[in-house]
Amino acid sequence: MNVAPTDVTRTGTHTAPVAAETTAETLDVLHGSILYLEGITVSFDGFRALNDLSLYIERGELRCIIGPNGAGKSTMMDVVTGKIRPDAGQALFDRNVDLLSLSEPEIAKAGIGRKFQKPTLFEQLPVFVNLELAMHADKGVWATLFARLSSEQRDRIDAVLDGVRALDRPPGHRAPRRPCAGRGRHGYRTERSEGHRGLSRGVMLNLRGLNQYYGESHTLWDLALEVPRGSCTCLIGRNGVGKTTTLKCIMGLLPLQDGEIRLDGTLLSTQPAESRARLGIGYVPQGREIFPRLTVDENLRLALAVNRGEGGRRAYQRVLDTFPVLRQMLRRRGGDLSGGQQQQLAIGRALIVEPTFLILDEPTEGIQPNIVHEIGDTIVRLNREVGMTVLLVEQKLPLARRVADRFYVLDKGRAVASGAMSELDDALVRRYLTV
């Protein structure tokens, strides 16, 4: 950047750098210059933030822009990246790209990256997803939702992450390998980690002393329960006793007043909701909650944001094999499906994550009998053949007895009975389940 240190212009009460005596004729724009600014002027309500600024930066150079607060440094960056349009001047990039005619996404696509003065991270999104967003800078918001990384893009992100990890490690230190997930006979992921030292190796989910409120209403009262690894455990109870609330607390969709939730030893209570699927949880909410205006294919592909790469593609095909009706309706909007088909779509979306722990909230609610039976068969297969741990909320007792091996009865936010499904006798049913 050819800027004479003694050549400054007044902008308000501060000084801003301007170029030495240079013109378009004296600058070698066609050879070597990667950024060329000429006569850039920016005013805010009569206040000139940049006053006829001209400079150029040659390819491969590292240049520093310095000056006091308010001198126009960030304003100049805003012009270069398209955030601000100048009142006058010219801005060229890479010889002949007219930056002033491009939008911010187009400038990013042209090859200009910017680190803002204040961090502009999505703090609730994982590191990988933050980096992935940069790969889709040339797409609109809607297209970004369905964009898929190429192998080259994934390699670029991995290289960035490896570089960051290297900077953060002392010399000679090697990062520990993450535990690999095993796979069951149908290809679904079945194991993830060794478990927490303080828990039995046989416990997949452990809830201790959960208390939750809706406003002034105390909905969960010191709730404690365990879901053994490889089991199908059913939460049962009348409407309004806290079953769905419990599931939403597990998923981080409702805040806890106090208590602890651990999944396979990992503390969930402090994790944001969006990170829990990446820990191996598949969640099928009550009411299905598919996207009615998206096609079946688009609804399923949303889950690939959690399970990228070849594993996600294989999981996508397994879901279509598990629910053949979805394969026939890939281009149909989710809202046009029957209730049973929507439920299969919701379960399929959760399975694309390849969970080790599957949560189902009343999966047969409002479903015709033949589809209820099919869903029951799917739960049995996932649990007993694949080895997936299942936590199920279900009102239909015949189905619960067929698919589950353990139960918890909830009443007024408390677990009042539990045991093997064979121990759910008529007395418990009459006391806590009949209306």
C-alpha beads as a LAMMPS data file, in Angstrom:
LAMMPS data file: protein, C-alpha beads

435 atoms
434 bonds

1 atom types
1 bond types

-500.0 500.0 xlo xhi
-500.0 500.0 ylo yhi
-500.0 500.0 zlo zhi

Masses

1 110.0

Atoms # bond

1 1 1 0.000 0.000 0.000
2 1 1 1.758 3.152 -1.157
3 1 1 0.800 5.611 1.551
4 1 1 3.145 8.430 2.498
5 1 1 3.381 8.629 6.306
6 1 1 3.357 12.430 6.283
7 1 1 0.425 12.735 3.941
8 1 1 -2.751 12.770 6.016
9 1 1 -6.105 14.401 5.656
10 1 1 -8.404 15.630 8.397
11 1 1 -11.636 13.689 8.938
12 1 1 -13.523 15.328 11.734
13 1 1 -11.187 15.584 14.733
14 1 1 -9.033 12.628 13.678
15 1 1 -6.571 11.982 10.903
16 1 1 -6.887 9.363 8.219
17 1 1 -4.160 7.956 5.963
18 1 1 -4.230 8.904 2.316
19 1 1 -2.033 7.808 -0.553
20 1 1 1.002 9.587 -1.824
21 1 1 0.756 11.323 -5.164
22 1 1 -0.302 8.425 -7.364
23 1 1 -2.639 8.173 -10.329
24 1 1 -4.106 5.378 -12.382
25 1 1 -1.379 5.962 -14.952
26 1 1 1.448 5.428 -12.421
27 1 1 -0.094 2.298 -10.816
28 1 1 0.639 -1.059 -12.436
29 1 1 -2.894 -2.385 -12.114
30 1 1 -2.490 -5.143 -14.664
31 1 1 0.663 -6.669 -13.187
32 1 1 0.986 -7.533 -9.501
33 1 1 -1.660 -5.384 -7.826
34 1 1 -4.349 -7.452 -6.132
35 1 1 -6.230 -4.513 -4.594
36 1 1 -6.537 -1.055 -6.100
37 1 1 -8.516 1.786 -4.550
38 1 1 -8.717 5.233 -6.118
39 1 1 -10.470 8.339 -4.849
40 1 1 -12.626 6.542 -2.287
41 1 1 -14.841 8.993 -0.418
42 1 1 -17.359 8.011 2.260
43 1 1 -19.546 10.426 4.238
44 1 1 -21.915 9.815 7.133
45 1 1 -24.432 12.660 7.550
46 1 1 -21.949 15.200 6.261
47 1 1 -18.991 13.720 8.206
48 1 1 -16.267 12.428 5.886
49 1 1 -14.959 9.120 7.141
50 1 1 -12.791 8.603 4.035
51 1 1 -11.595 11.557 1.972
52 1 1 -10.339 10.751 -1.534
53 1 1 -8.435 7.662 -0.327
54 1 1 -6.184 5.999 -2.914
55 1 1 -3.930 2.971 -2.351
56 1 1 -2.857 -0.307 -3.848
57 1 1 -1.643 -3.596 -2.418
58 1 1 0.548 -5.905 -4.447
59 1 1 -0.020 -9.623 -4.692
60 1 1 1.689 -11.563 -1.894
61 1 1 2.277 -8.566 0.349
62 1 1 1.390 -8.276 4.019
63 1 1 0.413 -4.688 4.792
64 1 1 -0.817 -3.062 7.979
65 1 1 -3.363 -0.239 8.189
66 1 1 -2.768 1.894 11.284
67 1 1 -4.278 5.036 12.690
68 1 1 -6.171 6.361 15.709
69 1 1 -9.756 5.429 16.529
70 1 1 -12.153 6.944 14.031
71 1 1 -9.500 7.401 11.358
72 1 1 -11.438 5.283 8.836
73 1 1 -9.710 1.905 9.032
74 1 1 -12.862 -0.186 9.472
75 1 1 -14.724 2.027 6.981
76 1 1 -12.096 1.228 4.365
77 1 1 -12.522 -2.503 5.102
78 1 1 -16.280 -2.067 4.787
79 1 1 -15.835 -0.588 1.315
80 1 1 -13.534 -3.400 0.193
81 1 1 -15.918 -6.131 1.401
82 1 1 -19.105 -4.465 0.115
83 1 1 -20.614 -3.563 3.452
84 1 1 -20.558 0.157 2.562
85 1 1 -20.922 1.822 -0.838
86 1 1 -18.658 4.882 -1.228
87 1 1 -19.895 8.248 -2.438
88 1 1 -17.152 8.300 -5.050
89 1 1 -14.123 6.346 -6.177
90 1 1 -13.068 3.068 -7.730
91 1 1 -12.198 -0.304 -6.171
92 1 1 -10.661 -3.110 -8.206
93 1 1 -9.641 -6.585 -7.064
94 1 1 -7.388 -9.049 -8.884
95 1 1 -6.856 -6.715 -11.854
96 1 1 -10.368 -6.334 -13.209
97 1 1 -13.006 -7.290 -10.615
98 1 1 -15.093 -4.198 -9.869
99 1 1 -15.825 -4.552 -6.152
100 1 1 -18.340 -1.693 -6.154
101 1 1 -20.621 -3.624 -8.489
102 1 1 -20.700 -6.769 -6.330
103 1 1 -22.699 -7.779 -3.261
104 1 1 -21.027 -8.979 -0.051
105 1 1 -21.526 -12.692 -0.912
106 1 1 -20.203 -12.119 -4.425
107 1 1 -17.099 -10.394 -3.058
108 1 1 -16.501 -13.339 -0.709
109 1 1 -16.873 -15.706 -3.646
110 1 1 -14.367 -13.616 -5.636
111 1 1 -11.763 -14.463 -3.007
112 1 1 -11.800 -11.827 -0.263
113 1 1 -12.051 -13.087 3.313
114 1 1 -12.518 -10.830 6.301
115 1 1 -12.050 -11.144 10.025
116 1 1 -14.237 -8.445 11.593
117 1 1 -13.208 -6.124 14.391
118 1 1 -15.631 -7.924 16.695
119 1 1 -15.923 -11.725 16.459
120 1 1 -18.846 -12.672 14.239
121 1 1 -19.126 -16.324 15.225
122 1 1 -22.330 -18.269 15.670
123 1 1 -21.651 -19.099 19.293
124 1 1 -24.415 -21.695 19.563
125 1 1 -23.178 -23.651 16.520
126 1 1 -20.289 -26.153 16.585
127 1 1 -16.875 -25.127 15.260
128 1 1 -17.227 -27.341 12.185
129 1 1 -20.580 -25.798 11.214
130 1 1 -19.158 -22.278 11.598
131 1 1 -16.409 -23.209 9.151
132 1 1 -18.835 -24.980 6.839
133 1 1 -20.884 -21.795 6.454
134 1 1 -17.868 -20.132 4.869
135 1 1 -17.823 -22.852 2.222
136 1 1 -21.287 -21.781 1.085
137 1 1 -20.628 -18.044 0.871
138 1 1 -21.818 -17.984 -2.726
139 1 1 -25.235 -19.445 -1.882
140 1 1 -28.342 -17.849 -0.469
141 1 1 -29.717 -18.648 2.974
142 1 1 -32.158 -21.270 1.698
143 1 1 -29.621 -23.027 -0.500
144 1 1 -27.107 -23.097 2.364
145 1 1 -29.522 -25.187 4.453
146 1 1 -29.313 -28.012 1.908
147 1 1 -25.759 -27.552 0.674
148 1 1 -23.504 -30.569 1.034
149 1 1 -19.744 -30.457 1.392
150 1 1 -17.544 -31.949 -1.289
151 1 1 -14.607 -34.093 -0.234
152 1 1 -12.284 -31.221 -1.165
153 1 1 -14.214 -28.784 1.042
154 1 1 -14.175 -31.247 3.938
155 1 1 -10.422 -31.657 3.529
156 1 1 -9.988 -27.883 3.634
157 1 1 -11.953 -27.632 6.877
158 1 1 -10.002 -30.530 8.383
159 1 1 -6.752 -28.799 7.413
160 1 1 -7.865 -25.599 9.153
161 1 1 -8.863 -27.524 12.274
162 1 1 -5.576 -29.419 12.281
163 1 1 -3.705 -26.124 12.044
164 1 1 -5.642 -24.658 14.954
165 1 1 -5.087 -27.777 17.039
166 1 1 -1.362 -27.641 16.280
167 1 1 -1.177 -24.060 17.524
168 1 1 -2.945 -25.051 20.722
169 1 1 -0.747 -28.056 21.547
170 1 1 2.685 -28.003 23.150
171 1 1 5.593 -29.377 21.053
172 1 1 5.551 -33.142 20.767
173 1 1 1.969 -33.475 21.990
174 1 1 -0.405 -35.585 19.948
175 1 1 -4.152 -35.099 20.110
176 1 1 -6.036 -38.119 21.485
177 1 1 -8.061 -40.142 19.024
178 1 1 -11.792 -39.944 19.372
179 1 1 -13.571 -43.238 20.147
180 1 1 -14.957 -44.891 17.067
181 1 1 -18.530 -46.012 16.844
182 1 1 -19.254 -49.669 16.245
183 1 1 -22.053 -50.815 13.981
184 1 1 -24.839 -53.306 14.391
185 1 1 -25.863 -55.938 11.912
186 1 1 -28.061 -53.472 9.973
187 1 1 -25.298 -50.879 9.768
188 1 1 -26.663 -48.454 12.370
189 1 1 -24.154 -47.081 14.860
190 1 1 -24.513 -48.832 18.217
191 1 1 -21.685 -47.792 20.598
192 1 1 -19.772 -44.555 21.170
193 1 1 -17.690 -44.447 24.368
194 1 1 -16.505 -46.239 27.468
195 1 1 -18.915 -44.463 29.801
196 1 1 -18.456 -42.324 32.882
197 1 1 -16.409 -43.786 35.712
198 1 1 -19.034 -42.871 38.262
199 1 1 -21.789 -44.843 36.528
200 1 1 -22.404 -48.479 35.845
201 1 1 -21.168 -49.534 32.407
202 1 1 -24.688 -50.807 31.752
203 1 1 -26.398 -47.389 32.039
204 1 1 -26.954 -45.370 28.875
205 1 1 -29.052 -42.528 30.366
206 1 1 -29.045 -41.358 33.953
207 1 1 -31.313 -38.636 35.369
208 1 1 -30.743 -37.445 38.927
209 1 1 -32.856 -35.003 40.899
210 1 1 -34.467 -33.178 37.962
211 1 1 -36.654 -30.215 38.865
212 1 1 -38.366 -28.149 36.197
213 1 1 -40.908 -25.327 36.225
214 1 1 -43.365 -23.797 33.783
215 1 1 -43.637 -20.348 35.289
216 1 1 -44.878 -20.960 38.825
217 1 1 -45.926 -24.534 38.074
218 1 1 -43.515 -27.189 39.396
219 1 1 -43.673 -29.907 36.716
220 1 1 -40.814 -32.301 37.571
221 1 1 -40.097 -33.135 41.221
222 1 1 -36.655 -34.602 41.943
223 1 1 -37.093 -36.977 39.030
224 1 1 -34.601 -39.838 38.887
225 1 1 -34.462 -42.688 36.393
226 1 1 -31.992 -44.890 34.531
227 1 1 -32.162 -46.357 31.045
228 1 1 -29.899 -49.422 30.706
229 1 1 -27.792 -49.673 27.577
230 1 1 -29.503 -51.806 24.950
231 1 1 -32.919 -51.629 26.616
232 1 1 -36.245 -50.277 25.415
233 1 1 -37.631 -48.315 28.358
234 1 1 -41.150 -46.918 28.273
235 1 1 -42.376 -43.847 30.184
236 1 1 -46.065 -44.174 30.893
237 1 1 -48.623 -42.138 32.795
238 1 1 -51.721 -40.007 32.348
239 1 1 -51.699 -36.817 30.307
240 1 1 -49.928 -33.898 31.958
241 1 1 -47.726 -35.871 34.371
242 1 1 -44.408 -34.758 32.837
243 1 1 -43.508 -37.365 30.223
244 1 1 -42.932 -34.991 27.297
245 1 1 -41.374 -32.448 29.655
246 1 1 -38.835 -35.080 30.692
247 1 1 -37.904 -35.778 27.078
248 1 1 -37.559 -32.079 26.288
249 1 1 -35.276 -31.634 29.285
250 1 1 -33.114 -34.493 28.021
251 1 1 -32.882 -32.766 24.633
252 1 1 -32.170 -29.348 26.140
253 1 1 -35.390 -27.832 24.803
254 1 1 -36.553 -26.894 28.312
255 1 1 -34.375 -25.470 31.092
256 1 1 -33.767 -27.332 34.333
257 1 1 -34.049 -25.691 37.715
258 1 1 -31.559 -28.231 39.021
259 1 1 -30.517 -31.842 38.565
260 1 1 -28.145 -33.782 36.343
261 1 1 -28.529 -35.621 33.039
262 1 1 -25.818 -37.951 31.748
263 1 1 -25.738 -39.840 28.465
264 1 1 -23.282 -42.717 28.487
265 1 1 -21.317 -40.797 31.083
266 1 1 -21.318 -37.452 29.249
267 1 1 -22.913 -34.597 31.180
268 1 1 -25.791 -33.303 29.039
269 1 1 -27.247 -30.737 31.421
270 1 1 -24.623 -28.141 30.444
271 1 1 -24.736 -28.831 26.690
272 1 1 -26.770 -26.665 24.277
273 1 1 -29.647 -28.422 22.542
274 1 1 -28.071 -28.345 19.082
275 1 1 -24.998 -30.282 20.260
276 1 1 -26.900 -33.221 21.731
277 1 1 -27.723 -34.918 18.433
278 1 1 -23.986 -35.038 17.737
279 1 1 -23.538 -37.012 20.955
280 1 1 -25.639 -39.829 19.545
281 1 1 -29.253 -38.909 20.375
282 1 1 -32.065 -39.285 17.867
283 1 1 -35.271 -37.473 18.849
284 1 1 -38.758 -37.940 17.415
285 1 1 -40.963 -35.305 19.086
286 1 1 -44.645 -35.599 19.845
287 1 1 -46.641 -34.362 16.877
288 1 1 -43.799 -35.323 14.484
289 1 1 -42.772 -31.689 13.763
290 1 1 -41.680 -32.285 10.203
291 1 1 -41.360 -29.336 7.794
292 1 1 -44.658 -29.447 5.869
293 1 1 -43.518 -27.256 2.958
294 1 1 -40.329 -29.220 2.362
295 1 1 -40.307 -32.430 0.374
296 1 1 -39.696 -35.800 1.977
297 1 1 -36.185 -35.770 0.525
298 1 1 -35.467 -32.303 1.941
299 1 1 -36.801 -33.240 5.380
300 1 1 -34.490 -36.238 5.481
301 1 1 -31.457 -34.368 4.180
302 1 1 -31.717 -31.806 6.958
303 1 1 -30.389 -34.508 9.289
304 1 1 -27.265 -34.819 7.154
305 1 1 -26.055 -31.612 8.783
306 1 1 -25.267 -33.822 11.791
307 1 1 -24.078 -36.903 9.896
308 1 1 -22.031 -35.765 6.915
309 1 1 -20.040 -37.704 4.389
310 1 1 -20.353 -41.296 3.286
311 1 1 -21.862 -42.398 6.619
312 1 1 -24.762 -40.003 6.187
313 1 1 -25.382 -41.152 2.624
314 1 1 -25.485 -44.776 3.735
315 1 1 -27.834 -43.887 6.594
316 1 1 -30.115 -42.072 4.128
317 1 1 -30.403 -45.218 2.003
318 1 1 -31.017 -47.426 5.069
319 1 1 -33.920 -45.194 6.082
320 1 1 -35.488 -45.609 2.637
321 1 1 -35.019 -49.369 2.960
322 1 1 -36.623 -49.302 6.417
323 1 1 -39.580 -47.199 5.223
324 1 1 -40.127 -48.017 1.515
325 1 1 -43.127 -45.692 1.309
326 1 1 -40.775 -42.720 1.752
327 1 1 -38.781 -43.766 -1.300
328 1 1 -41.956 -43.547 -3.366
329 1 1 -42.739 -40.047 -2.084
330 1 1 -39.364 -38.310 -2.062
331 1 1 -40.660 -35.376 -4.130
332 1 1 -43.914 -34.987 -2.227
333 1 1 -44.216 -32.256 0.372
334 1 1 -44.223 -33.455 3.969
335 1 1 -47.512 -31.722 4.673
336 1 1 -49.215 -33.771 1.958
337 1 1 -48.407 -37.107 3.622
338 1 1 -50.795 -39.047 5.830
339 1 1 -50.273 -39.036 9.582
340 1 1 -48.620 -42.445 9.499
341 1 1 -46.328 -41.478 6.649
342 1 1 -45.346 -38.293 8.470
343 1 1 -44.469 -40.349 11.543
344 1 1 -42.290 -42.646 9.473
345 1 1 -40.629 -39.564 8.011
346 1 1 -39.960 -38.173 11.500
347 1 1 -38.461 -41.480 12.660
348 1 1 -36.410 -41.744 9.479
349 1 1 -35.040 -38.239 9.966
350 1 1 -33.875 -39.198 13.470
351 1 1 -32.259 -42.411 12.198
352 1 1 -30.125 -40.551 9.644
353 1 1 -28.204 -39.176 12.628
354 1 1 -27.240 -42.833 13.320
355 1 1 -28.107 -42.515 16.998
356 1 1 -26.990 -44.844 19.743
357 1 1 -29.929 -43.609 21.823
358 1 1 -33.359 -43.069 20.256
359 1 1 -36.115 -41.044 21.963
360 1 1 -39.685 -41.488 20.708
361 1 1 -42.513 -39.339 22.074
362 1 1 -45.847 -41.082 21.406
363 1 1 -44.885 -42.311 17.922
364 1 1 -48.284 -43.973 17.351
365 1 1 -50.490 -41.029 18.358
366 1 1 -53.281 -40.593 15.817
367 1 1 -51.953 -43.389 13.573
368 1 1 -54.042 -46.043 11.841
369 1 1 -53.673 -49.584 13.288
370 1 1 -51.645 -51.157 10.475
371 1 1 -49.059 -48.343 10.628
372 1 1 -48.975 -48.677 14.435
373 1 1 -47.965 -52.310 13.980
374 1 1 -45.278 -51.386 11.422
375 1 1 -43.823 -48.758 13.740
376 1 1 -43.811 -51.292 16.566
377 1 1 -41.930 -53.740 14.352
378 1 1 -39.384 -51.037 13.521
379 1 1 -38.803 -50.256 17.206
380 1 1 -38.327 -53.951 17.987
381 1 1 -35.875 -54.379 15.126
382 1 1 -33.828 -51.307 16.053
383 1 1 -33.695 -52.316 19.702
384 1 1 -33.305 -56.079 19.611
385 1 1 -31.500 -56.666 16.332
386 1 1 -29.467 -53.476 15.923
387 1 1 -28.914 -52.966 19.656
388 1 1 -30.091 -49.357 19.764
389 1 1 -31.135 -48.080 23.196
390 1 1 -34.689 -46.676 23.115
391 1 1 -36.624 -44.408 25.452
392 1 1 -40.292 -44.440 24.527
393 1 1 -43.339 -42.495 25.650
394 1 1 -46.445 -44.465 24.688
395 1 1 -50.111 -44.434 25.696
396 1 1 -51.077 -47.677 23.957
397 1 1 -50.364 -50.354 26.550
398 1 1 -50.498 -53.334 24.155
399 1 1 -47.776 -51.750 22.029
400 1 1 -45.731 -50.763 25.085
401 1 1 -45.861 -54.338 26.408
402 1 1 -44.815 -55.690 22.987
403 1 1 -41.789 -53.478 22.339
404 1 1 -40.472 -52.423 25.763
405 1 1 -38.636 -54.483 28.376
406 1 1 -38.695 -51.873 31.172
407 1 1 -41.076 -49.164 32.341
408 1 1 -41.327 -46.082 34.525
409 1 1 -44.679 -44.746 35.678
410 1 1 -44.811 -40.969 36.119
411 1 1 -47.411 -39.224 38.255
412 1 1 -47.449 -35.501 39.030
413 1 1 -43.862 -35.110 37.867
414 1 1 -42.463 -37.982 39.935
415 1 1 -41.410 -41.526 39.087
416 1 1 -43.767 -43.573 41.277
417 1 1 -43.105 -47.087 39.944
418 1 1 -40.585 -48.878 37.726
419 1 1 -39.387 -52.330 36.810
420 1 1 -39.435 -54.991 34.125
421 1 1 -42.413 -54.722 31.796
422 1 1 -43.681 -58.043 33.122
423 1 1 -44.088 -56.333 36.512
424 1 1 -46.593 -53.778 35.193
425 1 1 -49.642 -55.366 36.785
426 1 1 -53.335 -54.469 36.766
427 1 1 -53.097 -52.700 40.128
428 1 1 -50.534 -50.208 38.787
429 1 1 -52.565 -49.707 35.637
430 1 1 -55.751 -48.987 37.583
431 1 1 -54.008 -46.633 39.998
432 1 1 -51.907 -44.561 37.627
433 1 1 -53.120 -45.083 34.058
434 1 1 -56.908 -45.426 33.964
435 1 1 -58.976 -42.286 33.453

Bonds

1 1 1 2
2 1 2 3
3 1 3 4
4 1 4 5
5 1 5 6
6 1 6 7
7 1 7 8
8 1 8 9
9 1 9 10
10 1 10 11
11 1 11 12
12 1 12 13
13 1 13 14
14 1 14 15
15 1 15 16
16 1 16 17
17 1 17 18
18 1 18 19
19 1 19 20
20 1 20 21
21 1 21 22
22 1 22 23
23 1 23 24
24 1 24 25
25 1 25 26
26 1 26 27
27 1 27 28
28 1 28 29
29 1 29 30
30 1 30 31
31 1 31 32
32 1 32 33
33 1 33 34
34 1 34 35
35 1 35 36
36 1 36 37
37 1 37 38
38 1 38 39
39 1 39 40
40 1 40 41
41 1 41 42
42 1 42 43
43 1 43 44
44 1 44 45
45 1 45 46
46 1 46 47
47 1 47 48
48 1 48 49
49 1 49 50
50 1 50 51
51 1 51 52
52 1 52 53
53 1 53 54
54 1 54 55
55 1 55 56
56 1 56 57
57 1 57 58
58 1 58 59
59 1 59 60
60 1 60 61
61 1 61 62
62 1 62 63
63 1 63 64
64 1 64 65
65 1 65 66
66 1 66 67
67 1 67 68
68 1 68 69
69 1 69 70
70 1 70 71
71 1 71 72
72 1 72 73
73 1 73 74
74 1 74 75
75 1 75 76
76 1 76 77
77 1 77 78
78 1 78 79
79 1 79 80
80 1 80 81
81 1 81 82
82 1 82 83
83 1 83 84
84 1 84 85
85 1 85 86
86 1 86 87
87 1 87 88
88 1 88 89
89 1 89 90
90 1 90 91
91 1 91 92
92 1 92 93
93 1 93 94
94 1 94 95
95 1 95 96
96 1 96 97
97 1 97 98
98 1 98 99
99 1 99 100
100 1 100 101
101 1 101 102
102 1 102 103
103 1 103 104
104 1 104 105
105 1 105 106
106 1 106 107
107 1 107 108
108 1 108 109
109 1 109 110
110 1 110 111
111 1 111 112
112 1 112 113
113 1 113 114
114 1 114 115
115 1 115 116
116 1 116 117
117 1 117 118
118 1 118 119
119 1 119 120
120 1 120 121
121 1 121 122
122 1 122 123
123 1 123 124
124 1 124 125
125 1 125 126
126 1 126 127
127 1 127 128
128 1 128 129
129 1 129 130
130 1 130 131
131 1 131 132
132 1 132 133
133 1 133 134
134 1 134 135
135 1 135 136
136 1 136 137
137 1 137 138
138 1 138 139
139 1 139 140
140 1 140 141
141 1 141 142
142 1 142 143
143 1 143 144
144 1 144 145
145 1 145 146
146 1 146 147
147 1 147 148
148 1 148 149
149 1 149 150
150 1 150 151
151 1 151 152
152 1 152 153
153 1 153 154
154 1 154 155
155 1 155 156
156 1 156 157
157 1 157 158
158 1 158 159
159 1 159 160
160 1 160 161
161 1 161 162
162 1 162 163
163 1 163 164
164 1 164 165
165 1 165 166
166 1 166 167
167 1 167 168
168 1 168 169
169 1 169 170
170 1 170 171
171 1 171 172
172 1 172 173
173 1 173 174
174 1 174 175
175 1 175 176
176 1 176 177
177 1 177 178
178 1 178 179
179 1 179 180
180 1 180 181
181 1 181 182
182 1 182 183
183 1 183 184
184 1 184 185
185 1 185 186
186 1 186 187
187 1 187 188
188 1 188 189
189 1 189 190
190 1 190 191
191 1 191 192
192 1 192 193
193 1 193 194
194 1 194 195
195 1 195 196
196 1 196 197
197 1 197 198
198 1 198 199
199 1 199 200
200 1 200 201
201 1 201 202
202 1 202 203
203 1 203 204
204 1 204 205
205 1 205 206
206 1 206 207
207 1 207 208
208 1 208 209
209 1 209 210
210 1 210 211
211 1 211 212
212 1 212 213
213 1 213 214
214 1 214 215
215 1 215 216
216 1 216 217
217 1 217 218
218 1 218 219
219 1 219 220
220 1 220 221
221 1 221 222
222 1 222 223
223 1 223 224
224 1 224 225
225 1 225 226
226 1 226 227
227 1 227 228
228 1 228 229
229 1 229 230
230 1 230 231
231 1 231 232
232 1 232 233
233 1 233 234
234 1 234 235
235 1 235 236
236 1 236 237
237 1 237 238
238 1 238 239
239 1 239 240
240 1 240 241
241 1 241 242
242 1 242 243
243 1 243 244
244 1 244 245
245 1 245 246
246 1 246 247
247 1 247 248
248 1 248 249
249 1 249 250
250 1 250 251
251 1 251 252
252 1 252 253
253 1 253 254
254 1 254 255
255 1 255 256
256 1 256 257
257 1 257 258
258 1 258 259
259 1 259 260
260 1 260 261
261 1 261 262
262 1 262 263
263 1 263 264
264 1 264 265
265 1 265 266
266 1 266 267
267 1 267 268
268 1 268 269
269 1 269 270
270 1 270 271
271 1 271 272
272 1 272 273
273 1 273 274
274 1 274 275
275 1 275 276
276 1 276 277
277 1 277 278
278 1 278 279
279 1 279 280
280 1 280 281
281 1 281 282
282 1 282 283
283 1 283 284
284 1 284 285
285 1 285 286
286 1 286 287
287 1 287 288
288 1 288 289
289 1 289 290
290 1 290 291
291 1 291 292
292 1 292 293
293 1 293 294
294 1 294 295
295 1 295 296
296 1 296 297
297 1 297 298
298 1 298 299
299 1 299 300
300 1 300 301
301 1 301 302
302 1 302 303
303 1 303 304
304 1 304 305
305 1 305 306
306 1 306 307
307 1 307 308
308 1 308 309
309 1 309 310
310 1 310 311
311 1 311 312
312 1 312 313
313 1 313 314
314 1 314 315
315 1 315 316
316 1 316 317
317 1 317 318
318 1 318 319
319 1 319 320
320 1 320 321
321 1 321 322
322 1 322 323
323 1 323 324
324 1 324 325
325 1 325 326
326 1 326 327
327 1 327 328
328 1 328 329
329 1 329 330
330 1 330 331
331 1 331 332
332 1 332 333
333 1 333 334
334 1 334 335
335 1 335 336
336 1 336 337
337 1 337 338
338 1 338 339
339 1 339 340
340 1 340 341
341 1 341 342
342 1 342 343
343 1 343 344
344 1 344 345
345 1 345 346
346 1 346 347
347 1 347 348
348 1 348 349
349 1 349 350
350 1 350 351
351 1 351 352
352 1 352 353
353 1 353 354
354 1 354 355
355 1 355 356
356 1 356 357
357 1 357 358
358 1 358 359
359 1 359 360
360 1 360 361
361 1 361 362
362 1 362 363
363 1 363 364
364 1 364 365
365 1 365 366
366 1 366 367
367 1 367 368
368 1 368 369
369 1 369 370
370 1 370 371
371 1 371 372
372 1 372 373
373 1 373 374
374 1 374 375
375 1 375 376
376 1 376 377
377 1 377 378
378 1 378 379
379 1 379 380
380 1 380 381
381 1 381 382
382 1 382 383
383 1 383 384
384 1 384 385
385 1 385 386
386 1 386 387
387 1 387 388
388 1 388 389
389 1 389 390
390 1 390 391
391 1 391 392
392 1 392 393
393 1 393 394
394 1 394 395
395 1 395 396
396 1 396 397
397 1 397 398
398 1 398 399
399 1 399 400
400 1 400 401
401 1 401 402
402 1 402 403
403 1 403 404
404 1 404 405
405 1 405 406
406 1 406 407
407 1 407 408
408 1 408 409
409 1 409 410
410 1 410 411
411 1 411 412
412 1 412 413
413 1 413 414
414 1 414 415
415 1 415 416
416 1 416 417
417 1 417 418
418 1 418 419
419 1 419 420
420 1 420 421
421 1 421 422
422 1 422 423
423 1 423 424
424 1 424 425
425 1 425 426
426 1 426 427
427 1 427 428
428 1 428 429
429 1 429 430
430 1 430 431
431 1 431 432
432 1 432 433
433 1 433 434
434 1 434 435
